[in-house]
Amino acid sequence: QALSGETRLPVCLVHAKLVAMAPRGFRSRSSRGALAALASAVLAACCASSLLATGRPGVSTAGVFSVRDWRLKGEVGADSWKTSATYSLEGGHAVKIAATGVQGSVNDVGAGFDFKSPGRSPDVGVAAAFKPKTGYISYRARLSKRLDKHPAMPAVAATITDKSVALETSLKRQMNSGLTLQTSLQLPYTFKQGSIDPVLTTEASYPVAGGKLVGTMSSQGPKKTRWAAKFSQF
């Protein structure tokens, strides 16, 4: 299930809506762990957003969330589940908390924060995930900046994870016909392999029948070329 809307709702009301919207199978004994994990993730996200609001001038924190928008998602399969809570803050920033698991056990939990710089400084994105069964912690940090006022909208980025580092540059062009073209070059360096394997990606999107058709071609060496196409509703 997915919820989105104004963020001036108490936690108990959000929890009640999630329980009411869940199908009968979701509330069965085999799915109680997933429902509990979903409610826990929602509660944690709400608490995080309340903490982010503390100390901001002109904002009341007495049971009111100061984020601009929020979205909760929960999916349950035959033997697995996943859930996430995303909060969009003023200024383009965002906070996300997510978890996945199998029935009543948790596979991993993670959180991330995206900071949108208002000036010439780069945008910053950080994320981390923890696997309770193994104790393994993965992380990701990204610095990026796009010049939206330039016709080609050039962008540069640097990303570091627990397994690799990568440099990226891209160009994006919007045509008068509605066609959007984007080309990006990634130079990832994997710590384990100790080598750089460049990836060139070209993407074209065009509005069709109330939606958007997107075609992608990714090339990683002469023998690793992939094609993909998808259609999504607005």
N, C-alpha and C positions, 0 to 999 in steps of 0.2 A: 504494500500500500504506500501511497505517497501523499503528503500534506504540504501545502504551502500557503502563505498569506501573511497578514500582519502579525507582529511578534509581541502583541500586548495580551497574551493569554497566559494564565498561570500554568505551572507544570502539571498540576493535577488534571486540568481540563485537557491538555494535550495527551496525557496518558489515557484518559477516559476515551478520547476520540480514537486513539490507536486500538484500544481493546474493542470498541464498538464496531470499527470498520474491519477488523480481522475476520476472515471467513471461519466457519465452524471447524474446519480441519486445523486451522492455525491455533485454535484453543484446545486441541486435543492433548492428551497426556504426553505424546511423543514430541509435541511442539511447545511445551511449557517453557523449556529452556530457551528456545528462540524468542518467545514472547518476553520473557524476563530480560534477556539480553538486549532486545530492542528497547524496552522501557528504560533499562539502565543507561543505554547510550543516549537516549533522549534527555534523561535527567542530567547526565554529565554535560551534554551540550548546552542545556539551559543554564546550568550553574556556571559554565565557562563564559557564556555571553553576559551573565550578570556581573561576573568579575571584571570583564572588559569594560563594562559601563561605569564602574566605580571611579569616582574622581573626575568625571567629565563635567565641565560647567554646563549648567542649564538642563541636566538630565537627572530625572528622579529614578532611583534604583529600588524603590519600595515596591517590589513585586512586578515591576515593569521592565521589559527587555528593551535595550536601546539600539539593537541592531535594526537595519533597514528592512531586511527580508529574511525568511528562513525556509528551509525545505527538509522534510524528513522522508526517508525511504526505508522500506523493509521488504525483503523477499525471502520466501520460504519454499524449499523444494522437498523432495521425498526424504532426503537425509542430510540436507545442508541448509544454511540460512546466511543472510548477510544484511547489514543495516548501516545506515549512515545518517548523519545530521550535518547540514551545511548552513552556516549563517553568513549572510552578506552584510558587511558593515559599511558605514558611510565612508566615502572616499574611494570605494572600489576594493577595499580589503575583504578578506574572507577567512572564516574558521571552519574546519571540517573535522568531525570525529567519525570513525568507522570501525566496524568489527565484522568478522566472519567466523563461522563455526559449523559443527556437525551436531545436530540435535541439541543436547544440553551442554555440550562442551564448546569452548572458545578456541579457535585456531589462532587468530591474531587480532590485536586491537591497535589502532593507529590514530594519529592526530596530525593536523597540518595547519599552517597559517600562511596566507598570501598577503604581502604588503605591496600596495600600489603607490609608487612614488609620485607626488604631484609635480615635481620639477624634473631636472635633468639627471637626478640620481637614478640608479637602476632599480627595477622592481625586484623584490625579494620573496622567495617561496621556500619554506622549510617544512619537512614532514618526517615522521618517525613511526615505526611499527614494531610491536613486540609480540613474540610467539611464546605464550605461557608454557607450552609443552617442552620446548627446547631451550628457552631463555635467550634466543637469538634476537638481536635488535638491529633493524635496518634503518637507514636514514637517507635523506635526500635534501640537498640545498641547491637553489638555482638563483642566479642573478641574470636579469634580462632587461632589455630596453628596446622599444620600438619607436621610430620617429614617424608618428602618424601624419604630420603635416607635410612630409615629403611625398611626392607622387608615387614613388615605388615602395613607400612604407618599409624601409630597411630595418632589420632587427638583428641584434647580436645577443648571445646568451652563453653562459657557462654553468655547467651542472656537475656536481660531485655527489656520488653515492658511496655506499659501503663497498661497492664492487668496481666502480669505474669513475672516470672523469670525462667530460665531453665539452667541446666547443661547438657552437652552432651559429650560423648566419642564414638569414632568409630575406626574400623580396616578395612583396605582395602588391598586386595591381588590380583595381576594380575598373571594369569597362563600363561604358554608357549603356550597353545592352543588358547589363545585370550579371555578366560573366565575371567571376573572380578567379585570378590565377595566382598561385603561390609556389615558390621554389625555395627549398631549404637544403643546406649542406651541413651534415653533422660529422664531427671528427671525434669519435669515442675512443678512449684508451682504457682497456680492461686490465685491471691489476693482475689477474690470474694468468692471462695469456701474454701480457706485456707487449701488446701490439696495438696499432691504430687501424681501424677498419672503417673507412669513410662510407657514409650513407647519403645518397642524393634522392630527394623526394620532391615530386611535382604533383600539385593538387589543383583541380579545376572544379568549380561549383557554379551551378546555374539554377535560378528559381524556375520550378515547373509545377503547374497544377496545384498551387497553394502549398508547395513544399520546396525542398531543395535537393537537387541531384548532385552528388559529389563523386568524382572519379579521382583515384590516387594511383600513382606509379612510384614504386620505391626500388632503388637499385643499390645493391651492396656488392660491388664487384661484377664482373661480366657474366657470372653464372648464377647470381642471386637477384633476379628481378621479379617483383611482385606487382600484380594489378589488382585493384579492388574498386567496386562501385557500390554506392548505397543511396537510398532515398529516405528523407526524413521530413515529417510534417512540421510546419512552423508552430 
